[in-house]
Amino acid sequence: MITKQEVAQQLAKYLNHSITLAELVNWAENAVMEGNVEPGDAKTLMHTLGRLGAADVKEFGLLWEDCEQIMRDLGYDIRVNVVLAA
């Protein structure tokens, strides 16, 4: 069952460069097709998954502000940690 926490974890993986945009989109599209989301959060989850599933379409994209809003909708805040590149 897909939960807000799982969606937030997948988006965090993308933001941390652990998965590609294509992998995030593929995961979201599969989650939408399965439709097995937390019943109490179904509306938010399906909207969010649909948004992430369309992120590879040029007209939709996925901006930083989009990620911030998605995380807020899921009940999370994004914090940035800047480190010197090696």
C-alpha positions as CSV (number, residue, x, y, z in Angstrom):
1,M,0.0,0.0,0.0
2,I,1.3,3.4,-1.0
3,T,1.5,5.9,1.8
4,K,2.4,9.6,2.1
5,Q,5.7,8.5,3.7
6,E,6.6,6.2,0.8
7,V,5.9,9.0,-1.8
8,A,8.0,11.4,0.2
9,Q,10.8,8.9,0.4
10,Q,10.7,8.4,-3.4
11,L,10.8,12.1,-4.0
12,A,13.6,12.5,-1.5
13,K,15.6,9.8,-3.4
14,Y,15.2,11.8,-6.6
15,L,16.2,15.1,-4.9
16,N,19.3,13.4,-3.4
17,H,20.2,11.9,-6.9
18,S,19.7,8.3,-5.7
19,I,17.2,7.8,-8.5
20,T,16.7,9.5,-11.9
21,L,13.7,11.5,-13.0
22,A,12.8,8.6,-15.3
23,E,12.9,6.2,-12.3
24,L,10.7,8.5,-10.2
25,V,8.2,8.9,-13.1
26,N,8.1,5.1,-13.7
27,W,7.6,4.4,-10.0
28,A,4.7,7.0,-9.8
29,E,3.1,5.7,-13.0
30,N,3.1,2.1,-11.7
31,A,1.7,3.2,-8.3
32,V,-1.2,5.0,-10.1
33,M,-1.9,1.9,-12.2
34,E,-1.9,-0.3,-9.1
35,G,-4.1,2.2,-7.3
36,N,-3.3,0.6,-3.9
37,V,-3.0,3.8,-1.8
38,E,-3.8,4.5,1.8
39,P,-7.6,5.0,1.8
40,G,-7.6,8.0,4.1
41,D,-5.1,9.9,1.9
42,A,-6.3,8.6,-1.5
43,K,-7.2,12.0,-2.9
44,T,-3.8,13.6,-2.0
45,L,-1.8,10.5,-3.0
46,M,-3.5,10.0,-6.4
47,H,-3.1,13.7,-7.2
48,T,0.6,13.6,-6.1
49,L,1.3,10.4,-8.0
50,G,-0.3,11.7,-11.1
51,R,1.8,14.9,-10.9
52,L,5.0,12.9,-10.4
53,G,4.0,10.5,-13.2
54,A,3.8,13.5,-15.6
55,A,7.1,15.1,-14.6
56,D,8.9,13.9,-17.6
57,V,6.6,15.8,-20.0
58,K,8.1,19.1,-21.0
59,E,4.9,21.1,-20.4
60,F,4.7,19.8,-16.8
61,G,8.3,19.3,-15.6
62,L,9.2,19.2,-12.0
63,L,10.6,22.5,-10.5
64,W,12.1,22.9,-7.1
65,E,9.0,24.8,-6.0
66,D,6.8,21.8,-7.2
67,C,8.9,19.5,-5.0
68,E,8.5,21.8,-2.0
69,Q,4.7,22.0,-2.5
70,I,4.4,18.2,-3.0
71,M,6.3,17.6,0.2
72,R,4.2,20.1,2.1
73,D,1.1,18.4,0.8
74,L,2.5,15.1,2.2
75,G,3.2,16.7,5.5
76,Y,7.0,17.2,5.1
77,D,9.4,20.1,4.9
78,I,12.5,20.0,2.7
79,R,15.8,21.0,4.2
80,V,18.9,21.7,2.1
81,N,22.4,20.7,3.2
82,V,25.1,22.3,1.2
83,V,28.6,20.7,1.2
84,L,31.7,21.6,-0.7
85,A,32.1,19.4,-3.8
86,A,35.2,17.3,-3.9
